[in-house]
Amino acid sequence: MKKIRISIIGFGVIGSGVAKVISKKRDYIKHRHGIDLELVGIGERNGGIACEDGVDPIEAYNLAKTKEMEKHPCWKEEMNGINVIREVNADIVVETTPTNIDSGEPGLSHMMTAFKNKRHVVTSNKGPLAVAYKELIKTAEENDVQFRFEASVGGAMPVFNLVRECLQANKILSIKGILNGTCNYILTRMSTEGMSYEHALSEAQELGIAETNPSYDVEGMDTACKLVILANEILGMDSTYKDVEIEGITGITIESLKLASDKGYTIKLIGEVEAEKLRVAPRLVPKDHPLAVGGTLNVMSLHTDLAGEITITGKGAGAIETSSSILSDVINIAKR
């Protein structure tokens, strides 16, 4: 049995969700893969937990849910994220702090520190990848550690693993898809129920699908970050967020959606990479097209030279769904 020690940096919705899923799936992963996942560290900005004998994932999850992490017997104020990475003897650092598309921080420093301390990294954090992809890849290689980020694009959709494992002989020619569940939900409700943009957004916020400040999603910035990661990792480009042409969905009206529907189309926020051009914008999509998914679903089509068009659909957000991709990366690293 191979024991893999894990530290989680950033213990919000996603980080605590990973802990919950580790507890739920630990025995299954032991029996199926011969890998025992043990949580040994948790890092936050205001402190953290370091426990060489292991942290009870459910106890930590419950404390995070009630915002009482400091009540954990191993909590130390001086043990913030960077110190957990440096001092806790973990094999893999799971970095799940919030995305910052301006500087990539604090995630970028967390990842670089982990690499330099010879720790593998798995992340759902788009920010560092959108601003410093090449630097991160180079530093991981120089320190002979693995870096995986399946959860950074498409939540539970296995995009990077699909390309790495199943499409190895294929050249990916272009990528396009719906990469933001909030926008897709709003456009779906506007189209099917005749809601105004404001009404659909308000409903999404009430359901927890949209943030209180939804600009990052509805103005296309989230999709743009994901597009940069796809372009760099899958198409071998050297792009940043500044290279993306962006238009969000705030200007879409009920009238434009109805006009599109009358002609057999729907309107979706599409991110696409083709001929080294990155673009995010509302697009007309035929109603019977594979990209015409509804609700909060994400979908992506890869145009390949051998396999033709490969389309995958899945839940693009949610703590449990994102944890599915994170644990997939953790298991892949453990096996290697």
BALUM-15857 format. One record per residue (C-alpha): residue number from 0; x, y, z. Coordinates in Angstrom, 2 decimals, always signed. Each point is the difference from the previous one (the first is absolute). Layout:
<pts>
pt seq->NUM; u->X; v->Y; w->Z
...
</pts>
This chain:
<pts>
pt seq->0; u->+0.00; v->+0.00; w->+0.00
pt seq->1; u->+1.44; v->+3.36; w->-1.05
pt seq->2; u->-0.67; v->+2.81; w->+2.48
pt seq->3; u->-0.33; v->+3.48; w->-1.50
pt seq->4; u->+0.13; v->+2.94; w->+2.38
pt seq->5; u->-2.00; v->+3.05; w->-1.04
pt seq->6; u->-0.12; v->+3.64; w->+1.06
pt seq->7; u->-2.90; v->+2.22; w->-1.09
pt seq->8; u->+0.75; v->+3.70; w->-0.39
pt seq->9; u->-3.17; v->+2.09; w->-0.04
pt seq->10; u->-2.75; v->-1.64; w->+2.02
pt seq->11; u->-3.10; v->+1.69; w->-1.37
pt seq->12; u->-2.81; v->-1.67; w->-1.94
pt seq->13; u->+2.32; v->-1.93; w->-2.34
pt seq->14; u->+2.78; v->-0.81; w->+2.47
pt seq->15; u->-2.36; v->-1.24; w->+2.71
pt seq->16; u->-1.93; v->-1.88; w->-2.68
pt seq->17; u->+3.20; v->-1.85; w->-0.92
pt seq->18; u->+0.43; v->-0.99; w->+3.66
pt seq->19; u->-3.58; v->-1.29; w->+0.12
pt seq->20; u->+0.50; v->-2.05; w->-3.17
pt seq->21; u->+3.31; v->-1.42; w->+1.28
pt seq->22; u->-1.88; v->-1.30; w->+3.04
pt seq->23; u->-2.83; v->-1.38; w->-2.12
pt seq->24; u->+2.20; v->-1.71; w->-2.63
pt seq->25; u->+3.07; v->-0.99; w->+2.05
pt seq->26; u->-0.91; v->-3.67; w->+0.36
pt seq->27; u->-1.10; v->-0.27; w->-3.65
pt seq->28; u->+3.29; v->+1.50; w->-1.21
pt seq->29; u->+1.94; v->-2.39; w->+2.28
pt seq->30; u->-1.72; v->-3.06; w->-1.44
pt seq->31; u->-0.15; v->+1.16; w->-3.62
pt seq->32; u->+3.39; v->+1.66; w->-0.36
pt seq->33; u->+2.10; v->-1.13; w->+2.97
pt seq->34; u->+0.41; v->+3.62; w->+1.13
pt seq->35; u->-0.73; v->+1.30; w->+3.50
pt seq->36; u->-0.69; v->+3.76; w->+0.01
pt seq->37; u->+0.83; v->+1.67; w->+3.31
pt seq->38; u->-0.68; v->+3.66; w->+0.74
pt seq->39; u->+2.90; v->+1.41; w->+2.05
pt seq->40; u->-0.24; v->+3.77; w->-0.45
pt seq->41; u->-2.46; v->+2.83; w->-0.64
pt seq->42; u->+1.12; v->+3.55; w->-0.75
pt seq->43; u->-1.99; v->+3.22; w->+0.12
pt seq->44; u->+1.08; v->+3.67; w->-0.02
pt seq->45; u->-0.63; v->+0.42; w->+3.73
pt seq->46; u->+1.48; v->-3.30; w->+1.15
pt seq->47; u->-0.11; v->-3.71; w->-0.60
pt seq->48; u->+0.23; v->-3.56; w->+1.21
pt seq->49; u->+3.04; v->-2.27; w->-0.07
pt seq->50; u->-0.36; v->-3.55; w->+1.24
pt seq->51; u->+2.58; v->-2.65; w->-0.90
pt seq->52; u->-2.35; v->-2.72; w->+1.30
pt seq->53; u->-2.79; v->+1.13; w->-2.30
pt seq->54; u->-2.94; v->+2.42; w->+0.12
pt seq->55; u->-3.55; v->-1.34; w->+0.18
pt seq->56; u->-1.44; v->+1.35; w->-3.29
pt seq->57; u->-3.61; v->+0.07; w->+1.22
pt seq->58; u->+0.89; v->+1.80; w->+3.22
pt seq->59; u->+1.85; v->+2.63; w->-2.06
pt seq->60; u->-2.88; v->+0.23; w->-2.49
pt seq->61; u->-2.55; v->+0.58; w->+2.77
pt seq->62; u->+2.15; v->+2.71; w->+1.60
pt seq->63; u->+0.40; v->+1.72; w->-3.37
pt seq->64; u->-3.75; v->-0.11; w->-0.56
pt seq->65; u->-0.64; v->+1.83; w->+3.28
pt seq->66; u->+3.03; v->+2.29; w->-0.54
pt seq->67; u->+1.65; v->-1.26; w->+3.20
pt seq->68; u->+3.29; v->-1.41; w->-1.29
pt seq->69; u->+1.90; v->+1.60; w->+2.90
pt seq->70; u->-1.79; v->-2.45; w->+2.35
pt seq->71; u->+1.95; v->-2.94; w->-1.43
pt seq->72; u->+2.50; v->-1.28; w->+2.60
pt seq->73; u->+2.89; v->+0.26; w->-2.47
pt seq->74; u->-0.85; v->+3.52; w->-1.26
pt seq->75; u->+2.88; v->+2.49; w->+0.07
pt seq->76; u->-0.26; v->+3.64; w->-1.10
pt seq->77; u->+3.58; v->+0.05; w->-1.30
pt seq->78; u->-0.60; v->-3.09; w->-2.17
pt seq->79; u->-1.35; v->+1.77; w->-3.10
pt seq->80; u->-0.06; v->-1.47; w->-3.51
pt seq->81; u->+3.65; v->+0.65; w->-0.87
pt seq->82; u->+1.20; v->-1.41; w->+3.34
pt seq->83; u->-2.15; v->-3.12; w->-0.37
pt seq->84; u->+1.54; v->-0.58; w->-3.43
pt seq->85; u->+3.54; v->+0.45; w->+1.33
pt seq->86; u->-0.28; v->-1.80; w->+3.32
pt seq->87; u->-2.55; v->-2.79; w->-0.38
pt seq->88; u->+1.41; v->-3.18; w->-1.49
pt seq->89; u->-2.58; v->-0.43; w->-2.79
pt seq->90; u->+0.45; v->-1.79; w->-3.30
pt seq->91; u->-2.66; v->+2.06; w->-1.80
pt seq->92; u->-1.20; v->+3.55; w->+0.56
pt seq->93; u->-3.61; v->+0.61; w->-1.08
pt seq->94; u->-0.31; v->+3.74; w->-0.69
pt seq->95; u->-3.58; v->+1.29; w->+0.06
pt seq->96; u->+0.24; v->+3.68; w->+0.90
pt seq->97; u->-2.24; v->+2.48; w->-1.89
pt seq->98; u->+0.92; v->+1.03; w->-3.54
pt seq->99; u->+1.84; v->+3.29; w->-0.51
pt seq->100; u->+0.37; v->+0.82; w->-3.68
pt seq->101; u->+2.11; v->+3.13; w->+0.58
pt seq->102; u->+3.01; v->-1.46; w->+1.82
pt seq->103; u->-0.90; v->-3.67; w->+0.58
pt seq->104; u->+0.64; v->+0.48; w->+3.72
pt seq->105; u->+0.03; v->-1.51; w->+2.54
pt seq->106; u->-0.30; v->-3.20; w->-2.05
pt seq->107; u->+3.04; v->+0.74; w->-2.14
pt seq->108; u->+2.31; v->+0.31; w->+3.02
pt seq->109; u->-1.53; v->-3.12; w->+1.53
pt seq->110; u->+0.70; v->-2.05; w->-3.13
pt seq->111; u->+3.55; v->+1.31; w->-0.50
pt seq->112; u->+0.82; v->-0.64; w->+3.66
pt seq->113; u->-1.37; v->-3.54; w->-0.28
pt seq->114; u->+2.09; v->-0.74; w->-3.09
pt seq->115; u->+3.16; v->+1.34; w->+1.61
pt seq->116; u->-0.67; v->-2.22; w->+3.04
pt seq->117; u->-0.32; v->-3.03; w->-2.32
pt seq->118; u->-3.74; v->-0.39; w->+0.44
pt seq->119; u->-2.40; v->-0.93; w->-2.79
pt seq->120; u->-2.88; v->+2.41; w->-0.58
pt seq->121; u->-3.64; v->-0.52; w->-0.96
pt seq->122; u->-2.16; v->+3.08; w->-0.40
pt seq->123; u->-3.41; v->+1.36; w->-0.96
pt seq->124; u->+1.36; v->+3.57; w->+0.04
pt seq->125; u->-0.11; v->+1.62; w->-3.45
pt seq->126; u->+1.77; v->+3.24; w->+0.90
pt seq->127; u->+3.65; v->-1.16; w->+0.16
pt seq->128; u->-0.42; v->-2.03; w->-3.19
pt seq->129; u->-1.52; v->+2.97; w->-1.84
pt seq->130; u->+2.86; v->+2.37; w->+0.89
pt seq->131; u->+3.09; v->-2.21; w->+0.40
pt seq->132; u->-0.57; v->-3.33; w->-1.77
pt seq->133; u->+3.49; v->-0.38; w->-1.48
pt seq->134; u->+1.74; v->+0.98; w->+3.23
pt seq->135; u->-2.01; v->-2.55; w->+1.98
pt seq->136; u->+0.63; v->-2.83; w->-2.48
pt seq->137; u->+3.72; v->+0.80; w->-0.15
pt seq->138; u->+0.40; v->+0.14; w->+3.80
pt seq->139; u->-1.86; v->-3.30; w->+0.47
pt seq->140; u->+2.26; v->-1.67; w->-2.59
pt seq->141; u->+3.18; v->+1.47; w->+1.54
pt seq->142; u->-0.98; v->-1.47; w->+3.37
pt seq->143; u->-1.06; v->-3.36; w->-1.47
pt seq->144; u->-3.55; v->+0.21; w->+1.36
pt seq->145; u->-3.37; v->-0.38; w->-1.67
pt seq->146; u->-2.52; v->+2.79; w->-0.55
pt seq->147; u->-3.62; v->-0.77; w->-0.86
pt seq->148; u->-3.00; v->+2.29; w->-0.37
pt seq->149; u->-2.92; v->-1.97; w->-1.44
pt seq->150; u->-2.42; v->+1.79; w->+2.34
pt seq->151; u->+0.99; v->+3.46; w->-1.26
pt seq->152; u->-2.12; v->-0.36; w->-3.16
pt seq->153; u->-3.44; v->-1.57; w->-0.24
pt seq->154; u->-0.32; v->-1.27; w->+3.58
pt seq->155; u->-0.71; v->-3.72; w->-0.34
pt seq->156; u->+0.63; v->-0.19; w->-3.76
pt seq->157; u->+3.19; v->-2.03; w->-0.68
pt seq->158; u->+1.51; v->+2.30; w->-2.62
pt seq->159; u->+3.76; v->-0.20; w->+0.59
pt seq->160; u->-0.03; v->-3.67; w->+0.96
pt seq->161; u->-2.00; v->-0.75; w->-3.15
pt seq->162; u->+2.64; v->+1.68; w->-2.16
pt seq->163; u->+2.95; v->-1.51; w->+1.92
pt seq->164; u->-1.30; v->-3.55; w->+0.14
pt seq->165; u->-2.50; v->-0.61; w->-2.80
pt seq->166; u->+0.99; v->+2.45; w->-2.75
pt seq->167; u->+3.78; v->-0.35; w->+0.15
pt seq->168; u->+0.38; v->-0.64; w->-3.72
pt seq->169; u->-2.24; v->+2.93; w->-0.92
pt seq->170; u->+0.91; v->+3.58; w->-0.75
pt seq->171; u->-2.63; v->+2.30; w->+1.49
pt seq->172; u->-0.85; v->+2.59; w->-2.65
pt seq->173; u->-2.52; v->+2.15; w->+1.86
pt seq->174; u->-2.09; v->+0.15; w->+3.17
pt seq->175; u->-3.36; v->+1.57; w->+0.67
pt seq->176; u->-2.59; v->-0.32; w->+2.70
pt seq->177; u->-2.14; v->+1.31; w->+2.83
pt seq->178; u->+2.30; v->+0.36; w->+2.99
pt seq->179; u->-2.09; v->+1.96; w->+2.50
pt seq->180; u->-3.08; v->-1.50; w->+1.65
pt seq->181; u->-1.28; v->+3.33; w->+1.35
pt seq->182; u->-0.26; v->+1.56; w->-3.46
pt seq->183; u->-1.52; v->-3.14; w->-1.44
pt seq->184; u->-2.65; v->-0.08; w->+2.73
pt seq->185; u->-0.94; v->+3.65; w->-0.55
pt seq->186; u->-0.25; v->-0.36; w->-3.79
pt seq->187; u->-1.98; v->-3.23; w->+0.36
pt seq->188; u->-2.56; v->+1.62; w->+2.31
pt seq->189; u->-0.28; v->+3.06; w->-2.25
pt seq->190; u->-0.54; v->-2.20; w->-3.03
pt seq->191; u->-2.42; v->-2.60; w->+1.43
pt seq->192; u->-1.97; v->+2.16; w->+2.45
pt seq->193; u->+0.17; v->+3.41; w->-1.66
pt seq->194; u->+1.68; v->+1.53; w->+3.05
pt seq->195; u->+1.89; v->+3.27; w->-0.18
pt seq->196; u->+3.75; v->-0.11; w->+0.59
pt seq->197; u->-0.45; v->+1.71; w->+3.37
pt seq->198; u->-2.69; v->-2.49; w->+1.12
pt seq->199; u->+2.03; v->-3.04; w->-1.09
pt seq->200; u->+3.13; v->+1.35; w->+1.72
pt seq->201; u->-1.93; v->+0.67; w->+3.21
pt seq->202; u->-1.36; v->-3.55; w->-0.05
pt seq->203; u->+3.50; v->-1.40; w->-0.56
pt seq->204; u->+1.28; v->+1.99; w->+2.98
pt seq->205; u->-2.83; v->-1.24; w->+2.23
pt seq->206; u->+0.84; v->-3.59; w->-0.97
pt seq->207; u->+3.72; v->+0.52; w->+0.68
pt seq->208; u->+0.88; v->-0.53; w->-3.68
pt seq->209; u->+1.18; v->+3.61; w->-0.41
pt seq->210; u->+2.14; v->+2.04; w->+2.39
pt seq->211; u->-1.23; v->+3.17; w->+1.69
pt seq->212; u->+2.36; v->+1.81; w->-2.38
pt seq->213; u->-0.47; v->-2.01; w->-3.20
pt seq->214; u->+2.22; v->+2.08; w->-2.30
pt seq->215; u->+2.81; v->-2.58; w->-0.12
pt seq->216; u->-2.43; v->-2.48; w->-1.55
pt seq->217; u->-2.45; v->+2.08; w->-2.05
pt seq->218; u->+2.66; v->+2.23; w->-1.57
pt seq->219; u->+1.84; v->-3.05; w->-1.32
pt seq->220; u->+3.14; v->+0.21; w->+2.14
pt seq->221; u->-0.39; v->-3.47; w->+1.52
pt seq->222; u->-0.41; v->-1.57; w->-3.44
pt seq->223; u->+3.02; v->+1.96; w->-1.27
pt seq->224; u->+2.23; v->-1.36; w->+2.79
pt seq->225; u->-1.04; v->-3.56; w->-0.79
pt seq->226; u->+0.59; v->+0.58; w->-3.70
pt seq->227; u->+3.57; v->+1.13; w->+0.68
pt seq->228; u->+0.70; v->-3.19; w->+1.97
pt seq->229; u->-1.43; v->-2.16; w->-2.79
pt seq->230; u->+1.97; v->+1.84; w->-2.69
pt seq->231; u->+3.30; v->-0.28; w->+1.85
pt seq->232; u->-0.30; v->-3.58; w->+1.21
pt seq->233; u->-1.73; v->-1.66; w->-2.94
pt seq->234; u->+1.04; v->+2.13; w->-2.99
pt seq->235; u->+3.47; v->+0.90; w->+1.26
pt seq->236; u->-0.57; v->+3.74; w->-0.15
pt seq->237; u->+1.60; v->+2.67; w->+2.18
pt seq->238; u->-3.03; v->+2.14; w->+0.76
pt seq->239; u->-1.24; v->+2.00; w->+2.98
pt seq->240; u->-3.33; v->+1.48; w->+1.00
pt seq->241; u->+0.92; v->+3.23; w->-1.84
pt seq->242; u->+0.07; v->-1.89; w->-3.32
pt seq->243; u->-3.72; v->-0.87; w->+0.13
pt seq->244; u->-2.64; v->+2.01; w->-1.84
pt seq->245; u->-2.91; v->+0.14; w->+2.47
pt seq->246; u->-3.69; v->+0.84; w->-0.19
pt seq->247; u->-2.40; v->-1.07; w->+2.75
pt seq->248; u->-3.76; v->-0.61; w->+0.10
pt seq->249; u->-1.24; v->+3.21; w->+1.65
pt seq->250; u->-1.19; v->+1.38; w->-3.34
pt seq->251; u->-2.14; v->-3.04; w->-0.92
pt seq->252; u->-3.73; v->+0.77; w->-0.07
pt seq->253; u->-3.15; v->-2.12; w->-0.01
pt seq->254; u->-0.73; v->+1.37; w->-3.47
pt seq->255; u->+3.33; v->-1.20; w->-1.42
pt seq->256; u->-0.52; v->-3.45; w->+1.52
pt seq->257; u->-3.53; v->-0.23; w->-1.44
pt seq->258; u->+1.20; v->+1.08; w->-3.43
pt seq->259; u->+2.73; v->-2.65; w->+0.12
pt seq->260; u->-2.50; v->-2.65; w->+1.16
pt seq->261; u->-2.39; v->+0.78; w->-2.85
pt seq->262; u->+2.83; v->-0.80; w->-2.42
pt seq->263; u->+0.95; v->-3.27; w->+1.75
pt seq->264; u->+2.87; v->+1.36; w->+2.10
pt seq->265; u->+0.81; v->+0.74; w->+3.61
pt seq->266; u->+2.60; v->+2.44; w->+1.35
pt seq->267; u->+2.85; v->-1.30; w->+2.15
pt seq->268; u->+3.17; v->+1.52; w->+1.45
pt seq->269; u->+2.68; v->-1.85; w->-1.94
pt seq->270; u->+3.72; v->-0.07; w->+0.65
pt seq->271; u->+2.06; v->-1.05; w->-3.01
pt seq->272; u->+3.62; v->-0.43; w->-1.01
pt seq->273; u->+0.74; v->-0.29; w->-3.70
pt seq->274; u->+3.00; v->+1.01; w->-2.11
pt seq->275; u->+1.65; v->+1.37; w->+3.17
pt seq->276; u->-2.88; v->+2.43; w->+0.58
pt seq->277; u->-1.78; v->-0.07; w->+3.33
pt seq->278; u->-3.52; v->+1.39; w->+0.21
pt seq->279; u->-2.91; v->+0.00; w->+2.46
pt seq->280; u->-3.35; v->+1.31; w->-1.26
pt seq->281; u->-3.71; v->-0.82; w->-0.34
pt seq->282; u->-0.52; v->-2.18; w->-3.08
pt seq->283; u->-2.96; v->-1.38; w->-1.91
pt seq->284; u->-0.13; v->-3.78; w->+0.48
pt seq->285; u->-2.48; v->-2.28; w->-1.83
pt seq->286; u->-2.49; v->-1.48; w->+2.48
pt seq->287; u->+0.94; v->-3.55; w->-1.01
pt seq->288; u->+3.76; v->+0.61; w->+0.25
pt seq->289; u->+2.02; v->-1.86; w->+2.70
pt seq->290; u->+1.02; v->+3.37; w->+1.47
pt seq->291; u->-3.63; v->+0.97; w->+0.65
pt seq->292; u->-0.12; v->-1.32; w->+3.58
pt seq->293; u->-2.18; v->+1.64; w->+2.63
pt seq->294; u->+0.07; v->+0.91; w->+3.67
pt seq->295; u->+3.36; v->+0.10; w->+1.76
pt seq->296; u->+1.61; v->-2.64; w->-2.23
pt seq->297; u->+3.35; v->+0.57; w->-1.70
pt seq->298; u->+0.87; v->-1.49; w->-3.38
pt seq->299; u->+3.13; v->-0.08; w->-2.12
pt seq->300; u->+0.79; v->-1.10; w->-3.54
pt seq->301; u->+3.53; v->-0.90; w->-1.04
pt seq->302; u->+0.70; v->-0.05; w->-3.73
pt seq->303; u->+2.70; v->-2.62; w->-0.64
pt seq->304; u->+1.86; v->-1.11; w->-3.12
pt seq->305; u->-0.68; v->-3.75; w->+0.46
pt seq->306; u->-3.06; v->-0.46; w->+2.23
pt seq->307; u->-1.96; v->+2.90; w->-1.46
pt seq->308; u->-2.28; v->+1.88; w->+2.39
pt seq->309; u->+0.02; v->-1.18; w->+3.62
pt seq->310; u->-2.63; v->+1.58; w->+2.26
pt seq->311; u->-0.26; v->-0.39; w->+3.77
pt seq->312; u->-2.62; v->+1.35; w->+2.39
pt seq->313; u->-0.08; v->+0.21; w->+3.77
pt seq->314; u->-0.58; v->+2.06; w->+3.09
pt seq->315; u->+2.37; v->+2.94; w->-0.04
pt seq->316; u->-0.25; v->+1.02; w->+3.65
pt seq->317; u->-0.79; v->-1.23; w->+3.50
pt seq->318; u->+2.21; v->-1.21; w->+2.82
pt seq->319; u->-0.66; v->-3.71; w->-0.49
pt seq->320; u->+0.27; v->+0.14; w->-3.79
pt seq->321; u->+3.26; v->+1.98; w->+0.18
pt seq->322; u->+1.32; v->-2.42; w->+2.61
pt seq->323; u->-0.56; v->-2.82; w->-2.49
pt seq->324; u->+2.59; v->+1.54; w->-2.31
pt seq->325; u->+2.36; v->+0.89; w->+2.84
pt seq->326; u->+0.04; v->-3.57; w->+1.32
pt seq->327; u->+0.49; v->-1.33; w->-3.52
pt seq->328; u->+3.16; v->+2.11; w->-0.24
pt seq->329; u->+1.14; v->-1.09; w->+3.46
pt seq->330; u->-0.42; v->-3.69; w->-0.92
pt seq->331; u->+1.84; v->+0.49; w->-3.30
pt seq->332; u->+2.94; v->+1.60; w->+1.79
pt seq->333; u->+0.03; v->-2.75; w->+2.65
pt seq->334; u->+0.13; v->-2.70; w->-2.65
pt seq->335; u->+3.02; v->+1.62; w->-1.61
</pts>
